[in-house]
Amino acid sequence: MLDAWPCQDSRRLICDDAQTAIGRVVGTDRNRRTKLVALRLNGYLRMAAGIGAAALAASTAFAQVATSLEQAELAGLNPQKRAEVEDRMKQGGQTVSEILTTILLNNIKLRHLGSEIVALDFGRGIAVVRTPHHQMRTVNFDTTTLEIRS
């Protein structure tokens, strides 16, 4: 046996004590790396959550601001219908045009059951609907109250 070699068995390159010591060092190094990666990921997740929250807040604020076309549509309504649309806008999630289309669709559905709006001209007060029998019909409506005329 070699005197300088710390292991009892000369055929082994590293003795058990040295393997244990090396394993502890490598394991400690791995734990440090894992902690660093976890901290980085945690930071990235926080940043992504912050960006997502900011984007959501911006989209909500953007959806509540009426465009010039929508402001013109609101100006053409009578005070009661305008108040109804503005109340629905405060709930968020829909634009002025979508709210007006929903109100108009509900009024048309009362007259023409099972129909769907194919085309809509708010300026002229005309909607084209498809009936359940696949026929096209024009429906006239009042642009200030959204009530069906024909």
KEMARLUM-218432 format. One record per residue: z, y, x of N, C-alpha, C in turn; residue in one letter. Coordinates in steps of 0.02 Angstrom, whole numbers, padded with zeros to 5 digits, always signed. Atoms other than C-alpha are relative to their C-alpha. Layout:
REM residues N
ZYXZYXZYXA
...
//
This chain:
REM residues 150
+00000-00059+00041+00000+00000+00000+00000+00062+00043M
+00000-00064-00034-00027+00178+00047+00064+00037-00015L
-00063-00036+00011+00129+00280+00072-00011+00066-00037D
+00012-00065+00031+00048+00440+00013-00018-00007-00075A
+00021+00009+00070-00007+00364-00151+00062-00011-00043W
-00062+00004+00037+00127+00388-00285+00005-00060-00046P
-00002+00055+00047+00080+00239-00392+00019-00065+00035C
-00019+00065-00027+00147+00065-00367-00061-00043+00013Q
+00060+00042-00007-00024-00015-00391-00054+00041+00035D
+00047-00038-00040-00148+00040-00259-00070+00000-00030S
+00066+00002+00030-00299-00007-00366-00009+00054-00054R
+00004-00052+00051-00259+00122-00497-00006+00068+00033R
+00010-00066-00029-00317+00297-00462+00056+00048-00019L
-00053-00045+00024-00185+00384-00567+00055-00043-00030I
-00055+00039+00028-00015+00316-00607+00019+00027-00069C
-00019-00017+00068+00066+00324-00778+00032+00069-00004D
-00033-00066+00002+00173+00476-00737-00051+00056+00006D
+00051-00052-00009+00022+00574-00678-00044+00005-00063A
+00040-00002+00062-00079+00523-00833+00038+00036-00055Q
-00041-00033+00051+00064+00579-00944+00001+00075+00012T
-00002-00071-00016+00076+00744-00852-00067+00034-00014A
+00066-00028+00014-00112+00773-00862-00012+00003-00075I
+00008-00001+00073-00113+00726-01046+00037+00057-00031G
-00038-00057+00028+00022+00856-01080-00035+00066+00014R
+00035-00062-00017-00076+00991-00990-00063+00008-00042V
+00061-00002+00041-00239+00947-01078+00017+00012-00072V
-00021-00009+00069-00150+00935-01245+00023+00071-00013G
-00023-00069+00008-00067+01103-01220-00059+00047-00001T
+00060-00041-00003-00234+01179-01174-00039-00005-00065D
+00035+00009+00064-00313+01105-01330+00036+00036-00056R
-00038-00035+00052-00173+01172-01439-00012+00075+00004N
+00012-00071-00008-00199+01345-01367-00069+00019-00026R
+00068-00013+00024-00386+01336-01399-00003-00005-00076R
+00000+00008+00073-00357+01273-01576+00032+00060-00033T
-00034-00058+00029-00236+01415-01610-00045+00062+00004K
+00044-00057-00008-00360+01542-01542-00057-00003-00050L
+00055+00008+00048-00501+01472-01649+00026+00013-00070V
-00029-00011+00066-00388+01470-01801+00013+00074-00013A
-00011-00072+00008-00338+01651-01771-00065+00038-00010L
+00065-00033+00009-00520+01702-01752-00027-00012-00070R
+00025+00016+00067-00569+01611-01911+00040+00037-00053L
-00041-00036+00047-00423+01688-02002-00021+00073-00003N
+00024-00070-00002-00482+01860-01945-00067+00008-00035G
+00066-00004+00032-00660+01823-02000+00007-00008-00076Y
-00009+00009+00072-00600+01761-02170+00028+00063-00032L
-00028-00062+00027-00497+01919-02195-00055+00054-00003R
+00053-00050+00000-00646+02026-02146-00051-00015-00055M
+00048+00019+00052-00762+01929-02263+00029+00015-00069A
-00032-00015+00065-00637+01946-02406+00000+00075-00012A
+00000-00072+00007-00624+02132-02374-00069+00027-00017G
+00068-00021+00015-00813+02153-02373-00020-00020-00070I
+00015+00023+00068-00828+02049-02532+00033+00044-00052G
-00035-00043+00047-00697+02154-02620-00032+00068-00004A
+00033-00065-00001-00783+02314-02566-00067-00002-00037A
+00064+00008+00034-00951+02250-02626+00009-00007-00076A
-00013+00008+00071-00878+02199-02793+00020+00066-00032L
-00021-00065+00026-00795+02368-02817-00059+00048-00003A
+00059-00044-00001-00956+02458-02769-00049-00019-00056A
+00047+00021+00053-01061+02354-02890+00028+00018-00069S
-00030-00019+00064-00938+02386-03031-00007+00074-00011T
+00007-00072+00006-00939+02572-02997-00073+00019-00012A
+00071-00014+00008-01129+02570-02984-00023-00017-00071F
+00021+00021+00067-01148+02476-03149+00024+00049-00053A
-00027-00044+00051-01043+02605-03241-00033+00069+00000Q
+00034-00064-00004-01148+02754-03185-00068-00007-00034V
+00062+00004+00036-01290+02786-03306-00056+00036+00038A
+00057-00031-00032-01462+02823-03235-00026+00056-00045T
+00026-00055+00041-01563+02972-03296-00033-00025-00064S
+00030+00029+00060-01660+02860-03416+00054-00019-00050L
-00054+00020+00045-01499+02789-03486+00037+00060-00029E
-00031-00061+00027-01425+02964-03502-00043+00029-00055Q
+00045-00023+00052-01579+03013-03602+00007-00043-00063A
-00010+00044+00057-01556+02860-03712+00065+00016-00036E
-00064-00018+00030-01374+02907-03740-00004+00066-00037L
+00006-00066+00032-01421+03087-03781-00036-00005-00067A
+00037+00008+00063-01538+03025-03919+00040-00033-00055G
-00040+00034+00051-01399+02931-04010+00043+00049-00038L
-00047-00042+00037-01290+03001-04146+00070-00007+00031N
-00065+00001-00034-01108+03038-04095+00039-00065-00009P
-00037+00063+00010-01035+02879-04173-00027-00056+00043Q
+00031+00054-00039-01160+02763-04090+00009+00013+00075K
-00011-00017-00071-01143+02856-03923+00071-00018+00020R
-00070+00018-00015-00953+02834-03931+00008-00076+00006A
-00004+00073-00002-00976+02648-03966-00029-00026+00066E
+00031+00022-00062-01093+02627-03817+00044+00018+00060V
-00043-00021-00056-00978+02726-03701+00063-00043+00004E
-00058+00046-00001-00830+02618-03754-00018-00067+00030D
+00022+00064-00028-00929+02461-03712-00013+00007+00075R
+00013-00010-00071-00978+02536-03544+00065+00000+00040M
-00065-00001-00035-00794+02560-03499+00024-00070+00015K
-00020+00069-00013-00771+02372-03511-00036-00028+00062Q
+00037+00021-00059-00901+02352-03373-00042-00061-00013G
+00041+00060+00004-01031+02220-03344-00068+00009-00031G
+00064-00012+00032-01173+02296-03445-00022+00072+00011Q
+00028-00068-00005-01288+02445-03424-00011+00027-00071T
+00013-00031+00065-01329+02567-03564-00057-00036-00035V
+00058+00034+00030-01498+02484-03592+00018-00069-00027S
-00020+00066+00023-01419+02312-03605+00044+00004-00063E
-00043-00008+00059-01289+02374-03729-00042+00019-00061I
+00044-00020+00056-01422+02460-03837-00042-00058-00024L
+00040+00058+00019-01530+02304-03833+00042-00051-00038T
-00044+00047+00035-01382+02196-03886+00014+00024-00070T
-00013-00027+00067-01339+02311-04031-00062-00007-00044I
+00062+00005+00038-01520+02316-04084-00017-00072-00018L
+00013+00071+00013-01540+02128-04068+00046-00026-00056L
-00045+00021+00054-01386+02101-04177-00023+00026-00067N
+00024-00029+00063-01457+02218-04309-00063-00036-00023N
+00061+00036+00018-01626+02130-04304+00015-00070-00024I
-00018+00069+00019-01545+01958-04315+00029-00003-00071K
-00024-00001+00069-01461+02011-04477-00057-00001-00050L
+00058-00002+00044-01632+02044-04554-00046-00059+00009R
+00048+00053-00016-01738+01913-04467+00039-00055+00037H
-00041+00052-00030-01631+01759-04437-00039-00042+00049L
+00030+00044-00049-01670+01659-04281-00056+00032+00041G
+00054-00033-00037-01789+01789-04209+00025+00023+00069S
-00017-00027-00066-01795+01854-04030-00045+00059+00014E
+00038-00059-00017-01852+02021-03962-00048-00018+00057I
+00051+00012-00050-02015+02008-03865-00015+00065+00038V
+00014-00065-00030-02048+02193-03834+00041+00053-00036A
-00044-00051+00029-01948+02351-03863-00022+00068+00026L
+00017-00069-00018-01997+02535-03865+00050+00046-00033D
-00053-00044+00027-01844+02646-03886-00028+00067-00021F
+00028-00066+00015-01948+02805-03884-00033+00003-00068G
+00035+00002+00064-02052+02754-04035+00040-00033-00055R
-00040+00034+00050-01919+02652-04122-00033-00062-00028G
+00035+00061+00021-02021+02492-04127+00021-00058+00044I
-00014+00062-00036-01973+02315-04079-00048-00053-00026A
+00042+00057+00019-02086+02162-04080+00044-00061+00007V
-00043+00059+00000-01995+02003-04129-00042-00062-00014V
+00031+00065+00014-02045+01820-04130+00046-00036-00048R
-00040+00035+00050-01987+01730-04284+00007-00074+00019T
-00007+00071-00015-01929+01548-04284-00064-00040-00011P
+00064+00034+00014-02103+01502-04350-00053+00024+00049H
+00043-00023-00053-02179+01581-04192-00050+00053-00023H
+00041-00056+00021-02251+01730-04285+00028+00064+00031Q
-00020-00064-00027-02248+01904-04210+00004+00052-00056M
-00009-00052+00051-02181+02046-04316+00025+00063+00034R
-00027-00063-00025-02151+02229-04283+00058+00021-00045T
-00059-00023+00036-01983+02300-04332+00011+00073+00020V
-00014-00071-00013-01955+02487-04349+00075+00011-00006N
-00071-00016+00002-01783+02556-04312+00011+00074+00014F
-00019-00069-00012-01697+02724-04310+00028+00006+00071D
-00020-00006-00070-01677+02781-04129+00069+00033+00008T
-00065-00032-00007-01518+02879-04165+00057-00045-00022T
-00053+00044+00025-01420+02745-04260-00012-00073+00016T
+00022+00068-00013-01515+02587-04209+00000-00045-00062L
+00003+00037+00062-01521+02536-04392-00073-00019-00013E
+00066+00026+00013-01671+02432-04449-00028+00036-00062I
+00033-00033+00056-01794+02525-04561-00043-00049-00041R
+00045+00046+00036-01916+02385-04604+00016-00071+00015S
//
